[in-house]
Amino acid sequence: MLARLRDGGWLVVGRVSDDKVLMQNPLAPTPEALSLAAFSELWDGHILLIVRRAALGDINGRFGFGWFADAIKKYRRPLSEVLVASFFVQLFALLTPLFFQVIIDKVFVHRGMSTLEVLALGLARQLPRAQRRQKGEGQLQSERRYPHSIWVNIHE
């Protein structure tokens, strides 16, 4: 974890306990343990958290089905979100040719004007919802869960 100082510098925070903070100033030769009060006087309230997401494991490990199974198990939540989103995108992409086929078969060939009226009312009902999405009122679930900001202000 990196902590930004009031003077614009940075500290590497190694450990935080109940009353002490172990930190390393890049300009100092050794790490220091400061009290929380002394650390809060230096710190401006912003941190940058650095985490390791993927383990490298054995570099000489065998690449095969087991590797894929471990990757799917590890990333099953984002993968399931992508699969569900892909399903709905494919479903909506299939609706356009199906609507066109119904219009050709029922309306043009059999002169079924009632079918055309039902389809037109259905599309007109969906128009306000599509306009709201286009304006950006709808926000993706991943955007709510993973904001694009890297700063965390503890004091706010």
Secondary structure, 3 states (H helix, E strand, C coil): CEEEECCCCEEEEEEECCCEEEEECCCCCCCEEEEHHHHHHHEEEEEECCCCCCCCCCCCCCCCHHHHHHHHHHCHHHHHHHHHHHHHHHHHHHHHHHHHHHHHHHHHHCCCHHHHHHHHHHHHHHHHHHHHHHHCCCCCHHHHHCCCCCCEECCC
